[in-house]
């Protein structure tokens, strides 16, 4: 088997500042109050993922899921340890991330595609598919700053799923948007998974994780609490009572939680 992702004892230290202004900082110092603190968002996280695996990344809010995905996507560097990925990585880790509000949807597609490693020729060839999937019609040539959160999600997801990639990351994908579009997103992610692409899927919904994934990794306060069988991982989180059919409607009940953790 070929290793797709190697997370080698990764830790990430963040700083918390309790005062925001110079005056508040000076007053806090005079009164002997703490002005900043540190915490480990990731603490010695280590695991390997083989090419073609579908990983469900689960955990309570604040467990470090989004921080880990940002390291895998290469937009954040660890304080210690290393993350190695094989091939091109694509995905969506925050709705509207990387969009310029004064640029049109069309212009943002080309810019985001370039960030994800696509050439202009590749984007030209796939633009009609991206535009069709996003279903923005005349709004494609309007500034993204005028878009609703749902329209921004359509645009971002459309670019991500049309990149020829080896690793696809899905975080906060279903946080906004109407139900038909969410169903279309889930179907497209199933197609990506079935094509042999490595999938990292973040969700609090047990039924959709059962449907999409072959393995579960659970983060607890920045550490790997569980890594293994899907049903066992769900049981580890005490999500066993979630027995509904895998459906996008289930995601709607937890959508507001996606992306809210560190």
Secondary structure, 3 states (H helix, E strand, C coil): CCEEEEEEEEEEEEEEECCCCHHHHHHHHHCCCCCEEEEEEEEEEEEEEECCCEEEEECCCCCCHHHHHHHHHCCCCCCEEEEEECCCEEEECCCCCCCCCCCEHHHHHHHHHHHCCCCHHHHHHHHHHHHHHHCCHHHHHCEHHHCCHHHHHHHHHHHHHCCCCCEEEECCCCCCCCHHHHHHHHHHHHHHHHCCCEEEEECCCHHHHHHHCCEEEEEECCEEEEEECHHHHHHHCCCCCCCCCCCHHHHHHHHHHCCCCC
